[in-house]
Amino acid sequence: MTRCTMANPSSERGLTHIVICTLLLSAAFLSRVSYGQETGLKSSKFPPPNAIFAFGDSYLDTGNHNHSAGVNRPWLAPYGRTYPGTPTGRFSDGRVFTDVFASALQMLSPIAYERRLSDPNAPKHGMNFAVGGAGVFSSYGILNLGGQVDQFQSLLNTIYPTAFLENSVVLVGIHGNDYGAYLVKGNPISGLPMFQKLVVDEMVRQIERLNKLGFKTFYINNMQPVGCLPSSTRPTFNECNEVTDSIMSVPHNSLLETAVADLKQRLPASTFSLLDHYSAFNTVLRTPANSGLSAHPLVPCCLGEGNATRSCGEVAPNGKAMFTVCDDPKKSFFWDTIHPSQSGWTAVTKLLFPDADLEPFQSSKERQS
């Protein structure tokens, strides 16, 4: 029988001990993870993966964003209002995609890298390196995708053995920050196609790095319909901006689909599943009632004053809130002008993983921090 002794959890050496013990104790019954079709839904005959490792932007970030940064203020109220009741650094009223994705795989959401020493048992469930505002390039001065992989690599020999990674899952999500920064800097729209290829190529390069480091199972988000974000539909919030979609989301997703197909062909020993956020968003937004959402799904719950020129969570020097919040966030697909609500993410994930039972697992076993 494998025996593990206690170690001091307040250091990365102690965390290493815990992760290795988890691997040894589970080795007797863990078999190779089997997944379903393109959604990647796990077969109930097999145990879940060892852990989830997330890399990307605010759609995945569970607390790495700088406390003092001003972008959408995820560390201030009313963020976190629905769950757990206080801000946790998530860009939502509650859970973000990483959390709900973990529930779909019957797993705990991975702890944020910046909080890795706060919970001695957390690293055995993986780690989240995603940062709000990130792109594949240093678009807004935020740690980019490659920098996040660097952070993971720095832990590889101190916490995570290679065998642990082989039965773990990587979630990668890059959702448009590079393109927003490209246009804000005054670059021509005519140059977007070439830039989009650079973005997708860099995504692939970082995924290949992770594969070489030992990961075998990858879930890769495509881009949401950017033209449907409240930032694109304000001030009326009546209909999606198809022009924005046609120049940003659609070309990116086409390139990414081709790139993922190429990865599958070149690396047959690994599994690459493309999660179609674009179609899932569109389906929920067209038929919100099917998900128990408002008949006006393009209207965000938390809206800054001045036709949303202010941000959700923004407060005037005198302490006055410069935003309004809807009566029932659970009925809103969007939380703010960029990010889905917890209900929005749950609706999207139910389409990506139609056989998953999300809510009971979330309420009973999810980490709040």
C-alpha positions, 0 to 999 in steps of 0.5 A, spaced: 500 500 500 502 506 498 504 511 504 504 518 504 506 523 510 504 530 511 508 535 509 508 543 510 503 546 505 506 553 506 511 552 501 511 550 494 516 544 496 510 542 501 505 543 495 509 538 491 509 533 496 501 533 496 501 533 488 505 527 488 501 523 493 495 524 490 498 521 483 501 515 487 494 514 491 490 514 485 495 510 480 491 504 482 485 505 479 486 511 474 485 509 467 486 513 460 481 518 460 475 517 455 471 522 452 465 523 447 465 526 441 467 533 439 464 536 445 469 532 449 464 530 454 467 524 459 464 517 459 461 516 465 465 509 465 472 512 467 474 517 473 475 524 471 482 527 469 487 528 475 487 536 474 485 542 470 490 547 467 487 553 464 490 559 460 487 565 457 483 571 459 478 574 463 473 568 460 477 563 464 480 568 470 478 566 477 483 571 481 489 572 477 487 579 475 491 585 479 487 587 485 489 595 483 487 594 476 481 598 473 479 594 467 472 592 469 474 592 477 473 584 478 475 585 485 470 590 487 462 590 488 458 588 485 462 582 482 461 576 485 454 578 487 451 571 485 456 567 488 459 567 493 456 573 495 463 577 494 468 579 489 473 573 487 477 577 482 472 573 477 469 578 471 462 575 472 457 576 478 459 569 480 462 563 476 466 564 469 467 558 464 473 555 467 468 553 473 462 551 469 467 547 465 470 543 471 463 542 473 462 539 467 468 534 468 465 533 475 472 536 478 473 542 482 475 549 479 483 550 479 485 555 483 488 561 481 496 561 480 496 568 484 493 564 490 497 557 490 499 558 497 493 559 500 490 552 500 495 546 501 490 541 497 488 546 491 494 544 486 492 537 486 486 539 482 490 543 477 492 551 476 489 557 473 494 561 469 489 565 465 489 573 466 483 578 465 485 582 459 490 577 456 492 575 449 497 571 445 501 578 445 502 583 450 496 587 448 494 591 454 501 590 458 497 584 461 501 577 462 500 574 455 499 566 453 506 565 453 508 568 459 502 564 463 506 558 460 512 560 463 509 560 469 506 553 469 513 551 466 517 554 473 512 549 477 513 543 473 519 540 476 517 543 483 510 541 484 507 537 478 511 530 475 510 529 468 506 523 469 501 527 473 500 531 466 499 526 462 492 524 465 490 532 466 486 537 462 488 543 459 483 549 457 485 554 453 481 560 451 483 567 447 477 571 446 479 577 442 483 582 446 489 582 441 484 584 436 481 590 440 488 592 442 490 592 434 484 597 432 485 601 438 492 602 436 490 605 430 492 599 425 488 599 419 482 594 418 485 591 412 491 588 416 486 584 420 487 578 416 494 577 416 494 579 424 489 574 425 494 569 422 499 571 427 494 570 433 492 563 431 499 561 429 502 564 436 496 560 440 498 553 436 505 555 438 504 555 446 499 549 445 505 545 442 509 547 448 504 545 453 504 538 449 511 537 449 511 539 457 507 533 458 500 534 457 496 530 452 488 532 452 486 539 450 480 543 450 481 550 446 475 555 446 474 559 439 471 566 439 465 568 441 460 572 437 464 579 438 458 583 435 453 580 440 457 583 446 453 589 449 460 593 448 458 592 440 450 593 441 450 599 445 446 603 446 440 600 444 442 592 445 437 590 440 441 586 435 448 583 434 453 587 429 454 582 424 459 586 421 464 586 427 463 578 427 465 578 420 471 581 420 473 579 427 470 572 430 469 568 423 476 569 420 479 567 427 475 561 428 476 559 421 483 559 422 483 556 429 479 550 426 484 549 421 489 549 426 486 544 430 485 539 425 492 540 423 494 539 430 490 532 430 493 530 424 501 532 427 500 529 434 495 523 434 497 521 441 494 527 444 487 529 444 485 536 441 477 538 442 475 545 439 469 548 444 465 552 439 463 558 443 461 562 437 455 557 436 453 556 443 453 563 444 448 564 438 444 559 440 442 561 447 442 569 444 437 566 439 432 562 444 434 565 451 427 562 454 430 555 453 435 557 458 430 561 463 433 567 461 430 574 459 427 576 452 432 581 452 439 577 452 443 582 449 442 587 455 447 586 460 445 586 468 451 591 470 451 597 466 455 603 467 452 610 466 452 614 460 450 609 455 455 604 458 461 609 457 462 608 465 464 601 467 460 596 472 463 597 479 466 604 477 465 609 483 465 616 483 470 620 488 464 621 493 463 614 493 457 614 489 456 608 484 456 610 477 453 603 474 446 600 475 445 592 477 439 589 474 434 586 479 435 578 477 442 577 475 440 570 474 435 572 468 441 575 464 446 572 459 451 578 460 453 580 466 457 587 464 458 589 457 464 584 455 462 578 460 457 573 461 453 572 467 454 565 471 447 564 468 450 565 461 456 561 462 451 555 465 447 556 458 453 555 454 456 550 457 450 546 457 450 546 450 457 544 449 456 538 454 449 536 453 449 530 458 453 534 464 449 535 470 452 542 472 448 545 478 448 540 484 456 539 483 457 546 483 453 547 489 456 542 493 463 541 491 466 548 488 471 552 491 469 559 492 476 562 491 
